[in-house]
Amino acid sequence: MLPYGALSAPPLVLGALSGPLPTLGVVAVALLAAVVMLHREVRFQALAMLGALVLAPVLLLSDIWHSPQLSVLHRHPLLAVVGALLALGAVLAAALVLRKRPALLAGAVLVALPFRIPIQAGGTTSNLLVPLYFVVAAGSLAFVLDGLFNPAAGGAAARASRRWTDATPACWLERLLAAYIVLYAVQATYSPKFEKALQQMVFFYVPFALAYCLLRRIDWTPRLTRICVALLAGLAVLFALVGFVEYATKTIFLNPKLIAANAVHAYFTVNSVFFDPNIFGRFLALVMVLLGAVLLYARRKRTQLATLGVLAILWGGLVLTLSRSSLGALLVGLAALAALRWQVGRAVLAAAVVVALAAAAIAVSPTTFGLNQGLNGASSGRPGLVSGGIDLFAARPLWGYGSGSFETEYAARHNQPGQTLSASHTIPITIAAEQGLIGELAYLALVLAALLTLLHRARTDPARVAIAAAFIALVFHTLLYADFLEDPITWTLLAVGVALARRSSPARAPDRALGHDRPLEQQLA
């Protein structure tokens, strides 16, 4: 039998999977995602979404066509076809269910958010959100079926969305989201690490943009919001319990590097079902911020006691992650909650007290916090990565080295070709090095538009307060770790925040003016 690499494919297929077409394809799929986000006619949205659903897998296939992972496909093409048909059948079945019960999409996305499956692609092992991809594909297919064969079903919602967004900061938020995706694709064309940029596009930006558009269209009623918060709390408790088992048995289920690190250190770090303890800590911190809003606004004692119990469990899980960035994100999120719930002065005073206590604890026992290793050692080399990223930005300040290029350029500049890293662990620095001033301005504008959208008239709506505080905590975490638009939670928070802002827009104000507003505890209790 010939090796898989010796097998020949039709010339047309090989031509489509090599040469300049993948580069053009990355730009094309980004433009399709932008059309889905910005166009307000359902039929055009459906066509663009269908194009993105087809083109993204084709681009991925072009990237891994000659890799060992596809040896089975080369040797047993019939088996691959059968598997693809079964997967399409499952997606179609789920899409038909979501057409009848569109609200189910919200819970399905939230449940799928944390689960990553290690898969080899393009010569590296990536932890991919396979369950989330399935949910997004099913939801997108349901939207496509409605948009092409029953456009009237979504026409009214699309027209209402257009009237609303044209006069609010959310309009600029969505334009900037779309513009950033297209900019990332364009800057991938000159990147020395084009394969990574392609993977970022097909694994993260495009599917998450589609998920954003689907979640934005859902009617986030107070009942649906309560159910989703309960789902997230239940998942977080379950993951924390897994972390407790890991700590008690001193056993890690994932991440060989973490297993090796725990073997040589006096402390033991848990990661539950997450590959990275910092991502586990980020998830727990964001859920705790959401539950903090429940605690602040709920008036029923039973709800408050139950929330306190859940928070205690999650706090234990968060401590065992030893993720200082996640602990900082939690503090920032809680401070944002306090500032939105009460007066800003009180929140600042409380934050100052917490910072003073933390400084005193560090001064008494710096070894406990790893500061005896110096700042670079205590932060796992982050200052060195940041300074290296600044050097890259200074060398090419306008347009950068190209999307996804940080790892390659940093290693080349510091003569460390074997070093494994993916970013500076500070998102603005990574963007500055890869995309230059152009990308940095787009990022800053995007964050500003998101904050304006989420915070505008949010004080009177507990659900919007919770979303805004969680987003602020997430942005802080990205300054110390990584993954902003590469994290589906970012897109989920923005989508839900935009949908909730639409519900509380002036068009719906008469109900409150007449005194028919729901009690606060019914919204998040």
DARADA-V304544 format. One line per field, one symbol per residue. phi: phi as a letter, one per 20 degrees, with the letter a starting at -180 (. if undefined). psi: psi as a letter, one per 30 degrees, with the letter a starting at -180 (. if undefined). Layout:
phi: ???
psi: ???
//
This chain:
phi: .ffgfefddggfffffdbmffgfffffffffffffgfdfdefffgffffffffefgfffffffdgeeffeffffecfffffffffffffffffffffffecffffffffffegeeddfcebmncededeggffffffffffffffffedbfffdffffffffffffdcffgfgffffffffffffffffdffdffffffgfeecfffffffgffffefeefgfffffffffffffffgfffffffgffelcdecmgfffffffddfecddcleefdgffffffffffffffffgffdfdeffffffffffffffffffffflefffffffffffffgffeecefgfffffffffffffffffffbffgemffenffffdlnfgffffffffffffbfedmeofmeggffffffdlcfefdbcaemcgffgfffedmffffffffffffffffffeflegecgfffffffffffffffffdcamdfedffgfffffffffffffefgfdfgfffendfffgffecf
psi: kkleffkklkeeeeefglafeeeeeeeeeeeeeeeeefkfkeeeeeeeeeeeeeeeeeeeeeegeglffgeeeeeieeeeeeeeeeeeeeeeeeeeefeeifffeeeeeeefefjkkkkkkhflkkjkieeeeeeeeeeeeeeeeeeefiffegeeeeeeeeeeffglffeeeeeeeeeeeeeeeefffgkfheeeeeeeeffdeeeeeeeeeeeffkjileeeeeeeeeeeeeeeeeeeeeeeeeeefhkkflieeeeeeffflflkklgbgkekeeeeeeeeeeeeeefeeeeefkfkeeeeeeeeeeeeeeeeeeeffhjeeeeeeeeeeeeeeeeeeakeeeeeeeeeeeeeeeeeeeeeifeeggfffleeefghgeeeeeeeeeeeeeeifefaflkgfeeeeeeeeghiffkjlflfgjeeeeeeeefaeeeeeeeeeeeeeeeeeffjhfefjeeeeeeeeeeeeeeeefffcajdffkfeeeeeeeeeeeeeeeglffgeeeefgggkkleffeg.
//
